[in-house]
């Protein structure tokens, strides 16, 4: 193992810790979801746009590249709106648990779009994840706001799971260009919602928006790109799934949210299914090496 691994692991943990603050701050602030999304994107674009112009990042972009950037931004914008809605309605912990289903969504999207074969173990993991979701919800009825919020969060996780597939279509573009495009065109989506924004906020709400836009977006994203591009995928995937437990602890400590046994058991099942999914290729590789 490289001597740089401990430093990279620390960077990854710092990134995930910053990410885990997002649901807590969104639930805490009195700002509505349109205001939160607009503020986060504006802060990010104010910092990223001059950097991109300085590096002449727009040169050489083709029409096809712009179309994929628009698609990525719109998908990301809807993902943010639905995720924020889930957090506001169902709570920070429940929203974070719903988001942890994204790995299973990525598996199913690869099956639907790229016709990748689903193995029996994959189907078992989907079932485990689905049962975990059932344990999290308080009642199997859309009349229950927590259930509704959780299901919207699961839909948001599906959109988040689609993001790697979209970025794969423009992998030839730099990370900076793709990140800018994702934020810029998500900004256009939130611009349509501008009439719903409310900027009459108290000082704590402004501080929450500032932290969300800097620490939890630019800082966390930059650190995560650094760590995930240099650490083994199995390790970064495992670290990423610390996000929901961290959020659950923070929501209990700072928001006084009630964490039920069903939420804990459901989160464990969902996260375990996703971790097994991440580890499966590594296990298959080890078996092939052992048999050769």
Backbone bond lengths (Angstrom), bond angles and torsions (degrees), N, CA, C in turn:
res aa  C-N    CA-C-N  psi(-1)  N-CA   C-N-CA  omega(-1)  CA-C   N-CA-C  phi
1 X - - - 1.465 - - 1.520 109.67 -
2 X 1.331 116.74 137.04 1.460 121.39 -178.97 1.517 110.61 -66.51
3 X 1.359 114.56 148.92 1.461 118.83 178.55 1.522 111.17 -66.91
4 X 1.334 117.19 -17.13 1.461 119.90 -179.83 1.520 112.22 -80.00
5 X 1.337 116.94 -11.36 1.458 119.76 -176.56 1.528 113.36 -58.01
6 X 1.342 120.06 -46.65 1.470 118.71 179.44 1.525 112.90 -57.68
7 X 1.329 116.74 -39.30 1.466 119.93 178.68 1.520 110.79 -66.23
8 X 1.336 116.92 -42.08 1.457 120.63 179.51 1.523 111.53 -66.93
9 X 1.326 116.43 -37.27 1.468 120.05 176.51 1.526 109.77 -63.52
10 X 1.329 116.63 -41.40 1.469 120.64 177.74 1.530 110.68 -62.60
11 X 1.338 116.35 -39.12 1.467 120.67 177.72 1.527 110.04 -64.14
12 X 1.335 116.63 -45.06 1.463 120.81 179.53 1.525 111.26 -62.20
13 X 1.325 116.73 -42.26 1.468 120.76 179.07 1.530 111.04 -64.94
14 X 1.328 116.58 -38.30 1.468 120.32 177.38 1.525 110.67 -63.51
15 X 1.339 115.74 -41.61 1.463 120.29 179.52 1.523 111.15 -63.37
16 X 1.325 116.83 -46.17 1.466 120.69 -178.52 1.528 110.83 -67.14
17 X 1.323 116.94 -36.52 1.465 120.04 176.91 1.525 110.56 -61.50
18 X 1.339 116.15 -43.49 1.469 119.95 177.68 1.527 110.80 -64.49
19 X 1.332 116.66 -40.85 1.464 120.34 178.41 1.530 111.53 -62.95
20 X 1.328 116.36 -38.33 1.465 120.50 -176.23 1.522 112.25 -67.72
21 X 1.333 116.81 -16.60 1.463 120.81 177.42 1.525 112.11 -76.60
22 X 1.333 117.12 -19.69 1.465 121.13 -173.94 1.526 112.56 -56.99
23 X 1.352 119.61 -55.57 1.466 118.50 -178.98 1.529 113.16 -59.60
24 X 1.322 116.76 -36.75 1.467 120.85 -178.71 1.528 110.53 -65.29
25 X 1.334 116.97 -45.34 1.462 120.77 -179.67 1.524 111.53 -68.66
26 X 1.332 116.87 -37.24 1.469 120.38 178.61 1.523 110.54 -64.51
27 X 1.313 116.42 -42.34 1.465 119.97 178.41 1.525 111.05 -69.58
28 X 1.322 116.82 -35.04 1.468 121.55 -176.75 1.527 112.61 -69.91
29 X 1.336 116.54 -46.02 1.453 119.67 -173.97 1.526 111.73 -70.02
30 X 1.338 114.86 147.10 1.464 120.70 176.75 1.526 111.71 -81.48
31 X 1.323 117.59 -7.07 1.467 120.76 176.62 1.524 109.65 -63.86
32 X 1.341 116.57 141.47 1.464 118.92 179.16 1.528 110.69 -80.87
33 X 1.326 115.64 173.67 1.463 119.53 -170.74 1.529 112.04 -66.78
34 X 1.341 117.41 -32.19 1.465 119.74 178.37 1.532 110.66 -67.92
35 X 1.321 116.35 -39.83 1.462 120.61 178.76 1.523 111.00 -67.12
36 X 1.327 116.48 -42.31 1.468 121.10 179.96 1.527 110.52 -61.15
37 X 1.332 116.37 -49.43 1.460 120.03 -178.51 1.516 112.21 -62.71
38 X 1.339 116.63 -43.85 1.460 120.69 -179.88 1.525 111.18 -62.83
39 X 1.333 116.69 -43.99 1.466 120.62 -178.82 1.522 111.39 -64.57
40 X 1.330 117.39 -45.70 1.471 120.44 -179.49 1.523 111.07 -60.48
41 X 1.323 116.02 -42.67 1.462 119.73 -177.55 1.525 111.53 -71.24
42 X 1.330 117.08 -39.41 1.464 119.86 178.94 1.524 111.32 -62.24
43 X 1.322 116.35 -45.22 1.463 120.43 179.31 1.529 110.27 -60.13
44 X 1.336 116.16 -44.99 1.463 120.55 -178.81 1.522 111.53 -63.92
45 X 1.336 116.59 -43.53 1.463 120.34 -176.42 1.527 112.04 -71.41
46 X 1.327 117.27 -34.02 1.468 120.35 177.25 1.524 110.39 -60.87
47 X 1.322 116.67 -33.96 1.467 120.92 -179.45 1.531 111.65 -85.67
48 X 1.337 117.01 -40.96 1.467 120.51 -174.38 1.528 113.38 -76.92
49 X 1.330 117.97 -37.28 1.469 120.67 -172.83 1.527 112.97 -61.19
50 X 1.343 120.11 -48.96 1.477 118.75 177.41 1.528 112.73 -60.66
51 X 1.329 116.05 -36.62 1.463 119.86 179.02 1.522 110.73 -63.87
52 X 1.331 116.17 -41.20 1.462 120.42 179.98 1.525 110.78 -68.15
53 X 1.331 117.42 -40.40 1.461 121.08 178.00 1.523 110.93 -64.34
54 X 1.329 116.55 -40.39 1.465 121.18 179.79 1.523 110.72 -62.35
55 X 1.327 116.46 -37.54 1.467 120.91 -179.12 1.528 112.55 -88.57
56 X 1.329 116.88 3.62 1.473 122.56 -179.47 1.527 110.71 54.22
57 X 1.322 114.54 45.35 1.461 120.34 -176.13 1.514 114.46 -70.09
58 X 1.351 116.76 -18.59 1.461 119.39 -178.49 1.527 112.86 -82.88
59 X 1.324 117.37 -14.45 1.463 119.85 -177.05 1.526 110.29 -68.89
60 X 1.310 115.51 136.25 1.460 120.44 176.64 1.511 115.05 86.77
61 X 1.338 117.83 -0.43 1.465 119.45 178.90 1.522 109.96 -73.36
62 X 1.324 116.12 130.24 1.458 121.56 179.79 1.529 110.13 -94.05
63 X 1.327 115.40 168.28 1.469 120.06 179.57 1.525 110.59 -57.77
64 X 1.337 116.42 -40.48 1.461 120.77 179.89 1.538 110.44 -62.30
65 X 1.328 116.71 -39.00 1.465 120.20 178.48 1.526 110.88 -62.59
66 X 1.334 116.23 -44.13 1.459 120.18 179.58 1.523 111.34 -62.34
67 X 1.322 116.60 -39.40 1.470 119.70 179.61 1.525 111.24 -63.02
68 X 1.322 116.91 -41.78 1.465 120.10 178.68 1.525 110.92 -69.01
69 X 1.337 117.40 -35.52 1.462 120.24 176.44 1.529 110.68 -64.15
70 X 1.326 116.25 -41.29 1.468 120.43 177.16 1.527 110.28 -62.61
71 X 1.322 116.37 -45.72 1.464 120.87 -179.19 1.524 110.74 -62.03
72 X 1.342 116.04 -43.82 1.468 120.17 178.86 1.525 110.51 -61.90
73 X 1.330 116.58 -42.70 1.456 120.20 -179.04 1.514 113.06 -65.18
74 X 1.329 116.75 -42.63 1.462 119.91 179.46 1.528 111.07 -65.76
75 X 1.326 116.19 -42.01 1.461 120.49 178.07 1.530 110.00 -62.36
76 X 1.321 115.59 -42.72 1.461 120.27 -179.49 1.529 111.11 -67.62
77 X 1.324 116.47 -38.73 1.460 120.23 178.83 1.519 112.16 -62.88
78 X 1.329 116.56 -44.60 1.468 120.29 178.17 1.526 110.27 -66.74
79 X 1.343 115.59 -37.90 1.475 119.28 175.63 1.518 110.30 -58.38
80 X 1.303 118.46 -48.09 1.469 121.23 -179.87 1.523 111.12 -60.95
81 X 1.340 117.02 -47.90 1.465 119.93 -176.62 1.520 110.35 -60.01
82 X 1.327 117.27 -46.57 1.465 120.09 -178.47 1.529 111.68 -68.29
83 X 1.336 116.88 -35.42 1.468 119.95 178.23 1.527 110.48 -66.39
84 X 1.328 116.31 -44.65 1.467 119.94 178.85 1.529 110.48 -63.01
85 X 1.326 116.31 -39.67 1.464 120.58 178.03 1.522 110.29 -61.01
86 X 1.329 116.03 -45.40 1.465 120.37 -179.77 1.527 110.99 -59.44
87 X 1.323 116.43 -41.71 1.468 120.87 -179.31 1.520 110.96 -66.64
88 X 1.333 116.69 -45.80 1.463 120.43 -179.06 1.529 111.36 -63.23
89 X 1.328 116.80 -38.38 1.464 120.88 -174.88 1.525 112.28 -84.79
90 X 1.335 116.77 -46.17 1.466 120.72 -172.46 1.521 113.62 -98.05
91 X 1.331 117.86 -18.94 1.457 120.83 -177.73 1.515 111.56 111.81
92 X 1.325 115.62 158.96 1.465 121.24 -176.97 1.518 111.88 -63.80
93 X 1.330 117.20 -47.06 1.465 120.95 -177.51 1.521 111.23 -64.11
94 X 1.329 116.86 -46.63 1.465 120.69 -178.95 1.521 111.10 -64.29
95 X 1.333 117.16 -39.45 1.459 120.20 177.36 1.512 112.39 -62.70
96 X 1.339 116.52 -40.85 1.468 120.59 179.47 1.525 111.20 -66.81
97 X 1.328 116.81 -38.76 1.469 120.16 178.01 1.526 109.81 -63.60
98 X 1.331 116.65 -43.83 1.468 120.25 178.58 1.525 110.89 -58.90
99 X 1.334 116.76 -40.82 1.462 120.55 -178.57 1.522 111.98 -65.95
100 X 1.337 117.66 -25.27 1.467 120.42 -177.54 1.526 112.68 -72.15
101 X 1.334 118.05 -2.56 1.472 120.79 176.17 1.527 112.37 -82.27
102 X 1.335 118.18 -1.30 1.470 119.64 -169.74 1.528 112.91 -62.56
103 X 1.337 118.52 -30.57 1.461 120.51 179.97 1.518 112.39 -63.96
104 X 1.329 116.32 -39.94 1.464 120.71 176.60 1.521 110.12 -66.76
105 X 1.327 117.01 -37.93 1.468 120.31 176.22 1.524 110.61 -61.40
106 X 1.330 116.79 -41.14 1.465 120.32 179.21 1.524 110.30 -61.65
107 X 1.329 117.00 -40.25 1.466 121.32 176.17 1.525 110.64 -58.61
108 X 1.331 116.96 -47.84 1.466 121.05 -177.56 1.526 111.57 -69.73
109 X 1.325 117.35 -35.60 1.466 120.15 178.12 1.526 111.20 -67.45
110 X 1.327 116.95 -38.21 1.467 120.00 175.46 1.522 110.77 -63.60
111 X 1.322 116.56 -35.58 1.469 120.78 177.56 1.527 110.34 -67.56
112 X 1.338 116.90 -43.40 1.457 120.76 -177.65 1.526 112.51 -71.78
113 X 1.328 116.69 -42.98 1.468 120.89 -171.87 1.523 112.14 -90.32
114 X 1.330 116.16 -45.25 1.465 120.38 -175.36 1.529 113.11 -102.32
115 X 1.315 116.51 4.82 1.472 122.24 176.85 1.526 112.36 57.12
116 X 1.327 116.38 32.16 1.459 118.98 175.84 1.528 109.78 -70.35
117 X 1.316 115.32 138.06 1.460 120.65 -176.17 1.523 111.01 -69.85
118 X 1.326 115.64 133.79 1.461 120.75 174.22 1.523 108.83 -91.67
119 X 1.316 116.24 119.29 1.459 121.64 178.08 1.526 109.55 -81.63
120 X 1.336 117.19 161.52 1.476 119.54 178.05 1.520 113.05 -54.12
121 X 1.341 116.61 -37.97 1.465 118.94 179.56 1.528 110.65 -66.39
122 X 1.337 117.12 -32.72 1.461 120.27 177.39 1.527 110.44 -64.60
123 X 1.329 116.14 -44.18 1.459 119.99 178.94 1.524 111.09 -63.20
124 X 1.334 115.65 -37.23 1.465 119.61 177.35 1.526 110.38 -63.44
125 X 1.330 117.09 -41.92 1.460 120.88 179.66 1.527 111.34 -65.16
126 X 1.324 117.04 -38.06 1.468 120.71 175.99 1.529 109.94 -61.25
127 X 1.336 116.20 -43.07 1.467 120.76 179.80 1.529 111.26 -65.07
128 X 1.330 116.49 -41.89 1.471 120.53 178.62 1.523 110.07 -61.82
129 X 1.328 116.44 -44.09 1.463 121.08 179.20 1.530 110.56 -62.76
130 X 1.331 116.70 -43.99 1.465 120.86 -179.91 1.530 111.13 -62.35
131 X 1.335 116.98 -41.30 1.461 120.12 178.77 1.529 110.41 -67.16
132 X 1.332 116.03 -36.51 1.461 119.76 175.50 1.519 111.41 -60.63
133 X 1.335 116.29 -40.95 1.468 120.47 176.76 1.524 110.78 -61.51
134 X 1.331 116.16 -40.71 1.469 120.59 179.46 1.528 110.88 -61.87
135 X 1.324 116.62 -37.60 1.463 120.04 -179.72 1.529 111.97 -68.89
136 X 1.322 116.56 -30.26 1.468 120.31 -176.39 1.523 111.53 -71.73
137 X 1.335 116.83 -42.03 1.468 119.55 -174.43 1.528 110.49 -70.60
138 X 1.340 116.96 140.81 1.464 119.75 -178.19 1.517 113.65 -75.07
139 X 1.345 116.89 -27.83 1.467 120.52 -179.02 1.521 108.34 -154.90
140 X 1.350 117.42 137.74 1.476 120.26 -179.28 1.526 111.78 -78.24
141 X 1.330 116.51 60.85 1.461 121.49 -177.94 1.519 109.34 -147.25
142 X 1.335 116.21 136.07 1.462 120.46 178.52 1.523 111.84 -72.31
143 X 1.342 116.89 -11.10 1.456 119.90 175.31 1.526 111.58 -72.42
144 X 1.338 116.31 -18.17 1.458 120.94 176.42 1.525 108.32 -84.61
145 X 1.327 117.26 121.69 1.468 121.13 -174.57 1.522 112.49 -64.16
146 X 1.332 116.89 -35.21 1.462 119.27 178.99 1.524 110.79 -65.95
147 X 1.336 116.20 -42.27 1.465 120.42 177.39 1.525 110.74 -62.59
148 X 1.334 116.18 -45.18 1.465 120.23 179.16 1.525 110.72 -60.73
149 X 1.333 116.31 -46.52 1.459 120.03 179.47 1.513 112.18 -62.06
150 X 1.336 116.69 -40.67 1.464 120.24 179.43 1.526 110.84 -63.19
151 X 1.327 117.65 -43.64 1.467 120.81 -179.19 1.529 111.11 -65.95
152 X 1.324 116.96 -37.19 1.468 119.69 174.55 1.527 109.71 -63.80
153 X 1.340 116.38 -37.42 1.459 120.66 176.42 1.516 112.54 -63.91
154 X 1.327 116.98 -38.00 1.469 121.08 177.15 1.533 109.85 -65.24
155 X 1.340 116.80 -40.13 1.467 120.07 175.46 1.528 110.48 -62.47
156 X 1.330 116.59 -40.78 1.463 120.88 177.02 1.521 110.91 -61.57
157 X 1.332 116.31 -38.60 1.469 120.82 177.79 1.526 111.06 -63.53
158 X 1.339 117.03 -34.97 1.464 120.32 176.92 1.532 110.23 -63.58
159 X 1.333 116.58 -42.49 1.467 120.16 177.40 1.524 110.79 -63.61
160 X 1.332 116.21 -39.76 1.464 120.47 177.89 1.527 110.39 -65.26
161 X 1.332 116.49 -37.61 1.458 120.68 177.07 1.516 112.40 -65.94
162 X 1.337 116.37 -25.89 1.469 120.00 178.96 1.523 112.35 -77.22
163 X 1.331 117.38 -19.75 1.466 120.28 -175.56 1.533 113.31 -59.26
164 X 1.348 120.34 -43.76 1.474 118.71 177.82 1.527 112.87 -60.49
165 X 1.336 117.38 -34.39 1.464 120.71 179.28 1.525 110.55 -67.77
166 X 1.337 116.18 -36.96 1.461 120.19 177.94 1.525 110.38 -69.45
167 X 1.326 116.46 -44.43 1.471 119.95 -179.17 1.528 111.66 -65.21
168 X 1.323 116.45 -27.46 1.461 120.01 178.04 1.529 110.74 -62.07
169 X 1.341 117.00 -28.40 1.465 121.74 -179.51 1.530 112.54 -73.68
170 X 1.320 116.39 -15.00 1.477 119.52 -179.62 1.518 109.97 -134.12
171 X 1.324 115.72 36.96 1.461 121.34 -178.04 1.523 111.64 -64.09
172 X 1.348 116.48 -20.37 1.465 119.82 179.37 1.531 112.18 -71.72
173 X 1.329 116.99 -14.67 1.462 120.60 176.97 1.526 109.96 -84.63
174 X 1.321 116.68 152.63 1.461 120.20 -179.65 1.529 110.72 -68.13
175 X 1.321 115.48 158.29 1.465 120.72 178.17 1.521 110.87 -59.06
176 X 1.335 116.80 -38.71 1.463 121.13 -179.48 1.523 111.18 -62.59
177 X 1.336 117.16 -44.51 1.465 121.07 -179.61 1.522 110.25 -64.58
178 X 1.335 116.55 -44.88 1.466 119.75 -179.23 1.527 111.69 -65.73
179 X 1.330 116.12 -38.56 1.463 119.74 178.51 1.524 110.77 -66.01
180 X 1.338 116.15 -44.10 1.462 120.13 178.34 1.525 110.42 -60.61
181 X 1.336 116.78 -47.83 1.456 120.36 -179.44 1.516 112.11 -60.52
182 X 1.322 116.05 -40.71 1.463 121.07 179.31 1.527 110.38 -61.25
183 X 1.332 116.77 -44.92 1.459 120.90 -179.78 1.531 111.71 -73.07
184 X 1.343 116.77 -41.50 1.463 120.43 -175.46 1.523 111.41 -63.69
185 X 1.320 117.41 -46.04 1.459 119.26 -176.39 1.527 112.18 -83.18
186 X 1.327 116.84 -20.43 1.470 118.85 166.20 1.525 108.58 -67.08
187 X 1.349 115.52 -33.94 1.456 120.24 176.56 1.521 112.11 -62.36
188 X 1.336 117.20 -36.73 1.466 119.92 176.64 1.522 110.84 -63.89
189 X 1.343 116.29 -38.12 1.465 120.08 176.92 1.529 110.25 -61.69
190 X 1.340 116.50 -46.45 1.461 119.48 -179.61 1.530 111.70 -71.30
191 X 1.341 117.08 -24.40 1.461 119.97 176.44 1.529 110.57 -63.20
192 X 1.327 116.36 -34.27 1.465 120.29 176.00 1.526 111.42 -63.65
193 X 1.327 115.89 -24.61 1.465 120.98 -178.75 1.526 112.22 -96.40
194 X 1.339 117.13 8.65 1.463 121.09 -176.16 1.539 113.27 -52.93
195 X 1.350 119.44 -40.85 1.471 118.44 179.75 1.530 113.85 -58.07
196 X 1.331 116.90 -20.58 1.465 120.27 -179.41 1.527 112.62 -87.52
197 X 1.333 117.33 -9.11 1.467 119.22 -177.78 1.527 110.59 -72.53
198 X 1.324 114.98 154.89 1.466 121.61 179.09 1.525 108.24 -139.51
199 X 1.324 115.98 114.78 1.456 120.66 -174.92 1.527 112.41 -103.99
200 X 1.326 117.28 9.62 1.467 121.23 175.15 1.528 108.04 -84.88
201 X 1.322 115.35 81.02 1.462 120.91 -171.83 1.522 111.13 -119.49
202 X 1.322 114.86 154.59 1.460 121.28 175.20 1.523 109.42 -80.32
203 X 1.326 116.12 165.23 1.468 121.29 -177.87 1.529 113.14 -55.93
204 X 1.350 119.93 -44.05 1.475 119.11 179.11 1.528 112.91 -60.29
205 X 1.338 115.94 -32.42 1.469 119.18 178.94 1.527 110.92 -69.65
206 X 1.326 116.89 -39.40 1.466 120.20 177.06 1.524 111.01 -64.39
207 X 1.325 116.76 -41.13 1.460 119.80 177.37 1.526 110.70 -63.31
208 X 1.326 116.93 -38.88 1.467 120.36 178.29 1.521 110.91 -62.02
209 X 1.342 116.42 -43.72 1.465 120.39 178.85 1.522 111.34 -63.87
210 X 1.336 116.41 -39.03 1.463 120.08 179.56 1.524 110.96 -64.36
211 X 1.319 117.00 -44.50 1.472 120.81 178.66 1.523 110.30 -65.28
212 X 1.336 117.14 -41.17 1.463 120.68 178.52 1.528 111.22 -61.33
213 X 1.332 116.75 -39.93 1.460 120.19 -176.74 1.514 114.48 -77.72
214 X 1.320 117.50 -27.49 1.470 120.70 -177.23 1.530 111.62 -103.59
215 X 1.313 116.41 -70.95 1.470 120.91 -175.85 1.524 111.85 -61.35
216 X 1.335 116.48 -46.85 1.469 120.22 -172.28 1.521 113.75 -86.33
217 X 1.314 118.05 -9.81 1.468 120.19 179.71 1.527 110.38 -114.88
218 X 1.327 117.65 -73.27 1.467 120.06 -175.92 1.523 112.36 -66.77
219 X 1.322 117.30 -49.50 1.463 121.32 -179.03 1.529 110.52 -61.41
220 X 1.335 116.53 -51.22 1.465 120.34 -177.68 1.522 111.41 -63.99
221 X 1.337 116.71 -42.67 1.466 120.04 -178.46 1.523 110.74 -64.91
222 X 1.335 116.20 -44.27 1.462 119.43 -179.58 1.513 112.65 -61.91
223 X 1.330 116.57 -44.17 1.463 120.41 178.73 1.523 111.09 -64.91
224 X 1.343 116.28 -40.21 1.459 119.13 -177.07 1.524 111.41 -67.90
225 X 1.328 117.13 -40.01 1.470 120.26 177.29 1.524 109.85 -60.49
226 X 1.328 116.66 -42.80 1.466 121.45 178.73 1.528 110.69 -60.89
227 X 1.332 117.32 -51.24 1.466 121.13 -175.50 1.524 112.10 -69.39
228 X 1.338 116.85 -45.27 1.462 119.92 -174.45 1.518 112.60 -70.39
229 X 1.335 117.39 -22.93 1.464 119.90 179.37 1.525 112.32 -83.40
230 X 1.334 117.98 -13.14 1.464 120.80 -176.49 1.528 113.81 -118.42
231 X 1.326 117.66 -22.28 1.463 120.48 178.32 1.524 110.25 -90.19
232 X 1.339 118.24 156.74 1.465 120.64 174.86 1.528 111.03 -58.98
233 X 1.327 116.13 143.61 1.459 120.91 -177.29 1.515 113.50 -58.75
234 X 1.333 116.51 -37.37 1.465 120.23 180.00 1.524 110.71 -61.87
235 X 1.320 116.23 -39.57 1.463 120.54 -178.47 1.529 111.27 -71.61
236 X 1.333 117.14 -45.74 1.465 119.37 -179.44 1.527 110.94 -65.67
237 X 1.337 116.65 -37.76 1.458 119.68 177.49 1.517 111.67 -61.71
238 X 1.325 115.74 -41.76 1.466 120.40 179.57 1.524 111.03 -65.76
239 X 1.332 116.71 -41.64 1.465 120.36 179.51 1.526 110.57 -65.23
240 X 1.331 116.40 -39.12 1.467 120.09 -177.71 1.525 111.47 -60.21
241 X 1.319 117.05 -34.08 1.472 119.68 -177.31 1.521 113.05 -80.35
242 X 1.336 116.99 7.65 1.465 120.36 167.04 1.529 110.70 -77.51
243 X 1.327 116.09 -15.00 1.469 122.55 -179.39 1.535 112.25 -51.62
244 X 1.351 119.60 -56.86 1.472 118.58 -177.12 1.532 114.36 -61.16
245 X 1.353 119.51 -46.90 1.468 117.62 178.11 1.529 113.00 -60.18
246 X 1.340 116.52 -38.74 1.466 119.39 177.77 1.527 110.90 -61.32
247 X 1.323 116.38 -43.95 1.463 120.29 179.65 1.523 111.01 -65.68
248 X 1.328 116.89 -39.43 1.463 120.17 179.46 1.528 110.86 -61.07
249 X 1.318 116.41 -43.38 1.471 120.38 179.11 1.528 110.28 -64.59
250 X 1.335 116.61 -45.51 1.468 120.10 -179.28 1.527 111.80 -64.41
251 X 1.332 116.92 -40.16 1.467 119.70 -178.98 1.527 111.03 -66.92
252 X 1.324 116.11 -33.46 1.466 120.58 176.88 1.530 110.75 -70.35
253 X 1.333 116.11 -41.01 1.462 120.53 -177.17 1.526 112.76 -73.97
254 X 1.335 116.63 -46.05 1.465 120.66 -169.46 1.528 114.38 -101.82
255 X 1.333 117.51 -22.90 1.463 120.33 -178.61 1.523 112.73 -111.43
256 X 1.331 115.78 -4.91 1.473 121.08 -177.44 1.527 112.30 58.06
257 X 1.334 116.15 32.46 1.462 119.25 176.10 1.526 110.03 -72.66
258 X 1.305 115.39 145.36 1.460 120.92 179.01 1.526 108.96 -85.00
259 X 1.321 116.27 122.57 1.465 121.70 178.08 1.523 107.40 -103.56
260 X 1.321 116.37 110.02 1.461 120.92 -175.90 1.527 111.27 -86.61
261 X 1.331 114.67 164.59 1.463 119.51 175.47 1.515 111.77 -61.85
262 X 1.345 116.48 -35.75 1.461 120.28 177.66 1.511 112.22 -63.96
263 X 1.328 116.76 -38.49 1.465 120.49 177.92 1.522 110.79 -65.05
264 X 1.332 116.41 -42.96 1.468 120.04 -179.72 1.524 110.68 -65.51
265 X 1.344 116.64 -47.29 1.467 120.43 -179.58 1.526 110.91 -64.32
266 X 1.337 116.35 -43.18 1.461 119.96 179.45 1.512 112.32 -63.83
267 X 1.337 116.08 -42.84 1.466 119.92 178.52 1.523 110.97 -62.51
268 X 1.334 116.85 -41.10 1.468 120.39 178.54 1.525 111.16 -61.26
269 X 1.334 116.84 -41.58 1.466 120.25 -179.61 1.524 111.01 -67.89
270 X 1.322 116.60 -44.11 1.467 120.41 -179.33 1.523 110.95 -63.69
271 X 1.327 116.09 -47.87 1.466 120.31 -178.83 1.520 110.91 -66.10
272 X 1.336 117.54 -41.33 1.470 120.91 179.29 1.521 110.97 -61.57
273 X 1.341 116.90 -43.04 1.466 120.45 179.10 1.524 110.75 -60.48
274 X 1.322 116.61 -42.12 1.462 120.37 179.82 1.520 112.27 -69.55
275 X 1.334 117.02 -37.11 1.466 119.97 178.63 1.526 111.26 -67.64
276 X 1.327 117.00 -40.28 1.469 120.05 176.44 1.525 109.69 -62.78
277 X 1.329 116.34 -39.70 1.463 120.60 177.94 1.527 110.96 -61.22
278 X 1.330 116.83 -41.90 1.467 121.18 178.37 1.520 111.08 -65.29
279 X 1.340 116.16 -40.46 1.465 120.99 -174.41 1.523 113.40 -80.38
280 X 1.329 118.25 -17.82 1.473 121.25 -174.52 1.527 113.54 -55.54
281 X 1.344 120.03 -47.55 1.474 118.78 179.18 1.527 112.51 -60.26
282 X 1.340 116.84 -37.72 1.465 120.58 179.39 1.521 110.33 -65.65
283 X 1.346 117.35 -42.11 1.463 120.34 178.70 1.529 111.29 -63.42
284 X 1.348 116.05 -41.83 1.467 119.23 179.39 1.523 110.72 -63.63
285 X 1.322 116.52 -39.64 1.465 120.49 178.72 1.523 110.66 -63.91
286 X 1.325 117.46 -41.82 1.461 120.85 179.80 1.528 111.23 -64.46
287 X 1.334 117.00 -38.30 1.471 120.31 178.59 1.517 111.05 -66.24
288 X 1.345 116.40 -40.06 1.463 119.48 178.76 1.524 110.67 -64.72
289 X 1.327 116.24 -41.09 1.461 119.58 178.88 1.526 111.04 -65.67
290 X 1.324 116.62 -38.61 1.465 120.29 -179.94 1.521 111.25 -67.61
291 X 1.347 116.70 -30.46 1.458 120.16 -178.21 1.506 113.98 -86.50
292 X 1.342 116.60 -11.20 1.475 119.02 -177.73 1.521 111.32 -87.20
